[in-house]
Amino acid sequence: MKNLHLIFVLSVLLVSCSRQDSSINVDKGPDAGDCLLTVNLSDGRDRTKVASQSAGNETVINNVQVFVFRGGEGSDSGMLDVCASAGFPNSLVGESGSYDKLKLKCTAGTREIWAVVNDATDRTAKGAGVMCKSDLLALTSELKDNGPTRLFMIGSTTEELRSGSAEVSVRVRRVCASVILESVTNDFIAPAYQATGMFRVKSCYLMNVPAMTNFGQSVKSASLTDQKYWYARMGAETSSPQKDLIFDRMDPSVEVNYGSACRTAHTFYSYPNSCEFSRDNSWCPRATMLVVEAELRNGESWDTCYYPVVLESLESNRQYRVNLTVKRPGSNDPNDPVEFTDMVPVITVDDWDSGESYSPEI
């Protein structure tokens, strides 16, 4: 996959182990063994387009924070050497934002360089509490702070910084997973449902969505036992800001006649989830589900039914494409997947910009 990159151009100047303001301007000459990191950003706007979201949206850099930690085997390994940020309080995109290169004076030696993109908080600010790498990795991010044009990303590289100049590329990856409902196809088996005007799609959404993770991504979804760390527990959630990430309503409902398909793509986001599917009637951490809410004509009225698709595992920076083929009426409960012997769920997961199909037939 073509990952986002932050390009670090390193030139030689004075030492500083303190936090640096992003506007600092250093003009002194070089001292042997020390370096100045000049940070140039590439927002990856040339990436491949994905369904219902432009590559420009999903690669936008609104703000960036850079942390340089000491590496190697010494007693100071992991300690913060320097950090800086850009994009606070004004975003780097749009008329209100600007960017004129970060300059971080740091010591030479083995250094671990971390880049944090689109975080909701400036962690380099005075009193933020990041004094070592473990402090940074223990910080948490909430799903609600993401958005179609502000996806949280993080990445790192370890380099040996010496006197002179160097160029370092840090690959950042999106922490959330993307789920795209690409199509809903009407292929009802029973002739009664093959008549015109019998089936329409009302809404689609993610359910059982982990809403918190840490920067180090060591927190597992199964350990999130507090309900506040989950969105749409066992049902649709339509309140903001959650609905902007996990819920779409068709207004009016979209009629899908036999032999045709609704191909309007809907993109949703979730933090990683490795929990298994659960039928427990009381809440517990469980697999994320993509639910298509539909209606079947019953005389002069419409009956609501659900087509839940279980997503067995959602991983960071992965894109999951779903193409649903409807063969029978759905279930009465979004927590109860319809299961038939001829249902063929196939899921293959690839990198974000080339994920393949998940094509269940229900």
Secondary structure, DSSP 8 states (H G I E B T S, - for coil): ---EEEEEEEE------S---TT--------TTEEEEEEEEE--TTS--BTTB-HHHHT--S-EEEEEEE-SSSTTTTBEEEEEEESSSS-SSSTT-----EEEEEESEEEEEEEEES-SS-TTSTT----BHHHHHH-EEEGGG--TT---EEEEEEEEE-SS-EEEEEEEEESSEEEEEEEEEE--SSGGGGSTT-EEEEEEEEESEE-EEETT----GGG--SGGGEESTTS---STTTHHHHEEEEEEEEE--TT-EE---EEEEE--B-------SS-----EEEEEEEEEEETTEEEEEEEEEEES-B-TTEEEEEEEEE-S--BSSTTS----TT----B--EEGGG--EE--B-
